[in-house]
Amino acid sequence: MPDPSPPNSPPGPLSSTDPSPPNSPPAGGLGDLVSYAGKKVVLTGGASGLGAAAVELLARSGCTDLTVLDVKEPTGPATRFIPADMSDPDSIDAAAAEIGGGVDVLFNNAGVAGVHAGDFVLRVNYLGLRRLSESLLPTMNSGGAIVNTASIIGAGWRDRLDVINELIAIEGWDEAVEWMSEHSELVEAAPYDLSKELVQVWTMHSSHRSLTRFGVRTNSLCPGVLDTPLIVDFRRQATEKVIDWAIEQSGGIISPEHMAAPLVFLGADAAAALNGANVVADRGFSAWMTTDHVDYSALA
Ligand SMILES: NC(=O)c1ccc[n+]([C@@H]2O[C@H](COP(=O)([O-])OP(=O)(O)OC[C@H]3O[C@@H](n4cnc5c(N)ncnc54)[C@H](O)[C@@H]3O)[C@@H](O)[C@H]2O)c1
């Protein structure tokens, strides 16, 4: 579908409450552009780790309408909790109906590591994320944002873009699950890597429709190794040696509080020029791997 908006003009105001006409510069300073006052926000996976840190930061950034979807109840300052299982389409649909319309920012952050069955990992990390986004998008406010939590692990998508595009082209949940069982060897080999490659490509793919039809930006954050409870599963998935090496080579493990800042930034009006971007937040680790500044000897 062609983009109807002329070059350089945003598709709508920066937020539902921002009356500025298209192309006018944003008013106020940077503080206003990162404020979540008056925004309706939904975040998945807010009970632990990065999501829990984001809940705290969103509340400190003025958000007073924050719904968390999770299998566990959050303890942080969310204003509403909807129990939801991102691996289950009925649970996602019920949660979306309860949320209703008028969402400004959706953070798809819930995720599991590759220690589970491959199809479960793909359902939670990709299919569930996609279903919730597509359910909420048509009634989201123009000027809003979808922010997916991907990973630097998903950077290898170019090596199998054909197969990733094949799965992305499948719109139905059951049909996608059937594709997974037909490609079980691929899916079971490294499900976490594949799921995050899917999230990165889906972010780019869906960013066209989300912005041109609904005025909603779609980006992802690609964190490096985080100090969250999930690290226990990553140590099982990738071995202690590899995780310790990655932490050492990237200059230390990153706290969820530090990672919450770029996550929350991507949903804010300050990030209005970003769409379809997979933003790497790993303190340079990926850049150093690309430019030969990483020492692999500990892995020998
Ligand atoms: N920890 C890392 O090193 C790292 C690195 C890159 C990306 N990530 C990504 O960051 C995101 C957050 O992970 P984290 O490290 O904070 O882990 P975490 O385990 O601390 O938090 C994950 C949250 O997702 C929820 N969740 C899990 N399965 C769910 C399901 N089926 N339905 C609904 N909620 C579910 C959990 O209850 C939890 O609250 C994930 O998408 C993860 O893949 C993590």
The ligand as a Tripos MOL2 file, in Angstrom:
@<TRIPOS>MOLECULE
LIG
   44    48     1     0     0
SMALL
NO_CHARGES

@<TRIPOS>ATOM
      1 N1         17.7900  -11.0280   30.0820 N.am      1 LIG1
      2 C1         18.4950  -10.8110   28.9800 C.2       1 LIG1
      3 O1         19.7340  -10.9700   28.9520 O.2       1 LIG1
      4 C2         17.7850  -10.3540   27.7250 C.ar      1 LIG1
      5 C3         18.5640   -9.9680   26.6260 C.ar      1 LIG1
      6 C4         17.9200   -9.5590   25.4680 C.ar      1 LIG1
      7 C5         16.5270   -9.5220   25.4100 C.ar      1 LIG1
      8 N2         15.8090   -9.9310   26.4910 N.ar      1 LIG1
      9 C6         14.3470   -9.8810   26.3830 C.3       1 LIG1
     10 O2         13.8500   -8.9890   27.3520 O.3       1 LIG1
     11 C7         12.4820   -9.3110   27.6400 C.3       1 LIG1
     12 C8         12.2820   -9.3110   29.1400 C.3       1 LIG1
     13 O3         13.0680  -10.3610   29.6750 O.3       1 LIG1
     14 P1         13.7290  -10.2980   31.1230 P.3       1 LIG1
     15 O4         15.1680  -10.5310   30.9310 O.co2     1 LIG1
     16 O5         13.2560   -9.1060   31.8540 O.co2     1 LIG1
     17 O6         13.1380  -11.6560   31.7450 O.3       1 LIG1
     18 P2         12.2090  -11.9530   33.0120 P.3       1 LIG1
     19 O7         12.0600  -13.4170   33.0400 O.co2     1 LIG1
     20 O8         12.7350  -11.2460   34.2050 O.co2     1 LIG1
     21 O9         10.8310  -11.2590   32.6040 O.3       1 LIG1
     22 C9          9.9810  -11.8170   31.6280 C.3       1 LIG1
     23 C10         8.5520  -11.4740   31.9750 C.3       1 LIG1
     24 O10         7.7100  -12.0740   30.9810 O.3       1 LIG1
     25 C11         6.6610  -12.7740   31.6470 C.3       1 LIG1
     26 N3          6.2130  -13.8960   30.8330 N.ar      1 LIG1
     27 C12         6.8890  -15.0410   30.5260 C.ar      1 LIG1
     28 N4          6.1380  -15.8570   29.8010 N.ar      1 LIG1
     29 C13         4.9470  -15.2360   29.6230 C.ar      1 LIG1
     30 C14         3.7490  -15.5940   28.9540 C.ar      1 LIG1
     31 N5          3.5860  -16.7750   28.3540 N.pl3     1 LIG1
     32 N6          2.7180  -14.7120   28.9670 N.ar      1 LIG1
     33 C15         2.8480  -13.5110   29.6120 C.ar      1 LIG1
     34 N7          3.9550  -13.1360   30.2710 N.ar      1 LIG1
     35 C16         4.9910  -13.9850   30.2760 C.ar      1 LIG1
     36 C17         7.2880  -13.2620   32.9610 C.3       1 LIG1
     37 O11         6.3120  -13.6130   33.9220 O.3       1 LIG1
     38 C18         8.1210  -12.0570   33.3380 C.3       1 LIG1
     39 O12         7.3790  -11.0980   34.0530 O.3       1 LIG1
     40 C19        12.2310  -10.6550   26.9660 C.3       1 LIG1
     41 O13        11.5390  -10.4560   25.7530 O.3       1 LIG1
     42 C20        13.6300  -11.1780   26.6940 C.3       1 LIG1
     43 O14        13.6730  -12.0830   25.6160 O.3       1 LIG1
     44 C21        16.4010  -10.3160   27.6480 C.ar      1 LIG1
@<TRIPOS>BOND
     1     1     2 1
     2     2     3 2
     3     2     4 1
     4     4     5 ar
     5     4    44 ar
     6     5     6 ar
     7     6     7 ar
     8     7     8 ar
     9     8     9 1
    10     8    44 ar
    11     9    10 1
    12     9    42 1
    13    10    11 1
    14    11    12 1
    15    11    40 1
    16    12    13 1
    17    13    14 1
    18    14    15 2
    19    14    16 1
    20    14    17 1
    21    17    18 1
    22    18    19 2
    23    18    20 1
    24    18    21 1
    25    21    22 1
    26    22    23 1
    27    23    24 1
    28    23    38 1
    29    24    25 1
    30    25    26 1
    31    25    36 1
    32    26    27 ar
    33    26    35 ar
    34    27    28 ar
    35    28    29 ar
    36    29    30 ar
    37    29    35 ar
    38    30    31 1
    39    30    32 ar
    40    32    33 ar
    41    33    34 ar
    42    34    35 ar
    43    36    37 1
    44    36    38 1
    45    38    39 1
    46    40    41 1
    47    40    42 1
    48    42    43 1
@<TRIPOS>SUBSTRUCTURE
     1 LIG1         1 GROUP 0 **** ****
